[in-house]
């Protein structure tokens, strides 16, 4: 069965293999949500994913999408993004090193690829914490919003 969202094979297979190793069930909807996130050029919300996948998975519920996103977040493959003054959570597949830049006015989220030093070692040395995840987000005003003012 071919779906509209064909995954980038290596990242997709890596995540699926990891989930199998952990004993996490690999359902058709889990595979579809993963493929959607990998292929997405946006930072979709659960509602957007649900809306776009529903034609191919008519029995899928919004709760199923949220449950699949939770697994992917818990396993470190997806990160949650919050925008100022917006209660919606957006999701980002972390298949490559990048930072998210969020416009404080319109909420647009843009990825930038950058060689970014990790703060994990420094944080661990200074606090004694075992660092499990590092998420860095930059906020600013996008060129479109600057042009309006």
RODO-2510 file (C-alpha; in nm, 4 decimals, decimal comma):
residues 149
     n   res          X          Y          Z
     1     x     0,0000     0,0000     0,0000
     2     x     0,1607     0,3271    -0,1111
     3     x     0,0814     0,6439     0,0783
     4     x     0,1192     1,0041    -0,0258
     5     x     0,4037     1,0424     0,2243
     6     x     0,7057     0,8363     0,1202
     7     x     0,9764     0,8459     0,3871
     8     x     1,3434     0,9222     0,3374
     9     x     1,4465     0,5585     0,3671
    10     x     1,7505     0,5651     0,5941
    11     x     1,6009     0,7865     0,8676
    12     x     1,2731     0,5952     0,8481
    13     x     1,4419     0,2555     0,8711
    14     x     1,6634     0,3744     1,1574
    15     x     1,3624     0,4808     1,3648
    16     x     1,1629     0,1655     1,2833
    17     x     1,4610    -0,0558     1,3762
    18     x     1,5045     0,1352     1,7027
    19     x     1,1359     0,0982     1,7928
    20     x     1,1442    -0,2758     1,7135
    21     x     1,4553    -0,3194     1,9302
    22     x     1,2714    -0,1509     2,2181
    23     x     0,9723    -0,3824     2,1682
    24     x     0,7429    -0,0999     2,0555
    25     x     0,4672    -0,2131     1,8184
    26     x     0,5068    -0,0985     1,4599
    27     x     0,1548    -0,0243     1,3374
    28     x     0,0559     0,1120     0,9975
    29     x    -0,0525     0,4402     1,1545
    30     x     0,2771     0,4693     1,3477
    31     x     0,4675     0,4179     1,0232
    32     x     0,2469     0,6759     0,8482
    33     x     0,2946     0,9397     1,1206
    34     x     0,6708     0,8820     1,1146
    35     x     0,6889     0,9038     0,7344
    36     x     0,4779     1,2206     0,7404
    37     x     0,7123     1,3895     0,9890
    38     x     1,0256     1,2860     0,8017
    39     x     0,8896     1,4146     0,4707
    40     x     0,7316     1,7326     0,6073
    41     x     0,8866     2,0648     0,5140
    42     x     0,6721     2,2270     0,7843
    43     x     0,6461     2,1791     1,1592
    44     x     0,2997     2,0216     1,1731
    45     x     0,0594     2,0013     1,4637
    46     x    -0,1116     1,6728     1,5546
    47     x    -0,4307     1,8103     1,3986
    48     x    -0,2520     1,8798     1,0683
    49     x    -0,1056     1,5286     1,0607
    50     x    -0,4470     1,3796     1,1404
    51     x    -0,6199     1,5846     0,8691
    52     x    -0,3628     1,4894     0,6035
    53     x    -0,3422     1,1173     0,6902
    54     x    -0,7146     1,0591     0,7522
    55     x    -0,8019     0,9919     0,3823
    56     x    -0,5574     0,6972     0,3789
    57     x    -0,6463     0,5857     0,7341
    58     x    -1,0199     0,6514     0,7842
    59     x    -1,0350     0,4557     1,1104
    60     x    -0,7450     0,6488     1,2653
    61     x    -0,8345     0,8842     1,5512
    62     x    -0,6706     1,2073     1,6615
    63     x    -0,5828     1,0270     1,9870
    64     x    -0,3877     0,7705     1,7808
    65     x    -0,1857     1,0512     1,6229
    66     x    -0,1105     1,1996     1,9664
    67     x    -0,0129     0,8566     2,1039
    68     x     0,2250     0,7974     1,8126
    69     x     0,3770     1,1436     1,8518
    70     x     0,4313     1,0772     2,2240
    71     x     0,6247     0,7580     2,1449
    72     x     0,8430     0,9396     1,8901
    73     x     0,9050     1,2287     2,1322
    74     x     0,9803     0,9908     2,4217
    75     x     1,2296     0,8013     2,2041
    76     x     1,4048     1,1267     2,1052
    77     x     1,3279     1,1276     1,7337
    78     x     1,0789     1,4129     1,7414
    79     x     1,0769     1,7329     1,9410
    80     x     0,7846     1,9474     2,0496
    81     x     0,7839     2,3155     1,9580
    82     x     0,5759     2,5776     2,1353
    83     x     0,5175     2,9233     1,9896
    84     x     0,4519     3,2345     2,1963
    85     x     0,0833     3,2977     2,2665
    86     x    -0,0170     2,9727     2,0923
    87     x    -0,1477     2,6688     2,2805
    88     x    -0,0862     2,4361     1,9851
    89     x     0,2158     2,2066     1,9951
    90     x     0,4095     2,1622     1,6711
    91     x     0,6383     1,8694     1,5954
    92     x     0,9788     1,8479     1,4312
    93     x     1,1624     1,5342     1,3175
    94     x     1,5180     1,5604     1,4455
    95     x     1,6846     1,3696     1,1621
    96     x     1,9578     1,6300     1,1168
    97     x     2,1333     1,8879     1,3317
    98     x     1,9483     2,2151     1,3077
    99     x     1,8037     2,4973     1,5126
   100     x     1,4483     2,6268     1,4999
   101     x     1,3978     3,0008     1,4617
   102     x     1,0471     3,1200     1,5540
   103     x     0,8969     3,4563     1,4616
   104     x     0,7499     3,6207     1,7722
   105     x     0,4880     3,8048     1,5648
   106     x     0,3458     3,5549     1,3110
   107     x     0,4710     3,2263     1,4629
   108     x     0,6527     3,1085     1,1485
   109     x     0,9070     2,8348     1,2292
   110     x     1,2208     2,8094     1,0157
   111     x     1,4982     2,5492     1,0342
   112     x     1,8579     2,6590     1,0033
   113     x     2,1363     2,4091     0,9489
   114     x     2,4311     2,5052     1,1620
   115     x     2,7335     2,3454     1,3207
   116     x     2,6165     2,4033     1,6742
   117     x     2,8205     2,3070     1,9794
   118     x     2,6438     2,0807     2,2238
   119     x     2,5945     2,2017     2,5790
   120     x     2,5385     1,8471     2,7099
   121     x     2,8893     1,7990     2,8517
   122     x     2,9006     2,1444     3,0133
   123     x     2,5521     2,1022     3,1628
   124     x     2,6417     1,7569     3,2968
   125     x     2,9703     1,8758     3,4475
   126     x     2,8150     2,1792     3,6159
   127     x     2,4959     2,0141     3,7446
   128     x     2,5663     1,6427     3,7725
   129     x     2,2558     1,5735     3,5623
   130     x     2,2612     1,2913     3,3086
   131     x     2,1491     1,4900     3,0044
   132     x     1,8847     1,3101     2,7967
   133     x     1,7845     1,5758     2,5458
   134     x     1,9026     1,9152     2,4246
   135     x     1,6604     2,1502     2,2497
   136     x     1,7624     2,4996     2,1443
   137     x     1,5146     2,7454     1,9952
   138     x     1,5839     3,0978     1,8767
   139     x     1,3137     3,3669     1,8722
   140     x     1,3062     3,6792     1,6581
   141     x     1,1037     3,8712     1,3999
   142     x     1,0895     3,7257     1,0459
   143     x     1,1636     3,9421     0,7376
   144     x     0,7941     3,9470     0,6355
   145     x     0,6873     4,0872     0,9749
   146     x     0,9742     4,3374     0,9734
   147     x     0,8590     4,4608     0,6308
   148     x     0,5052     4,5200     0,7616
   149     x     0,6241     4,7567     1,0362
***
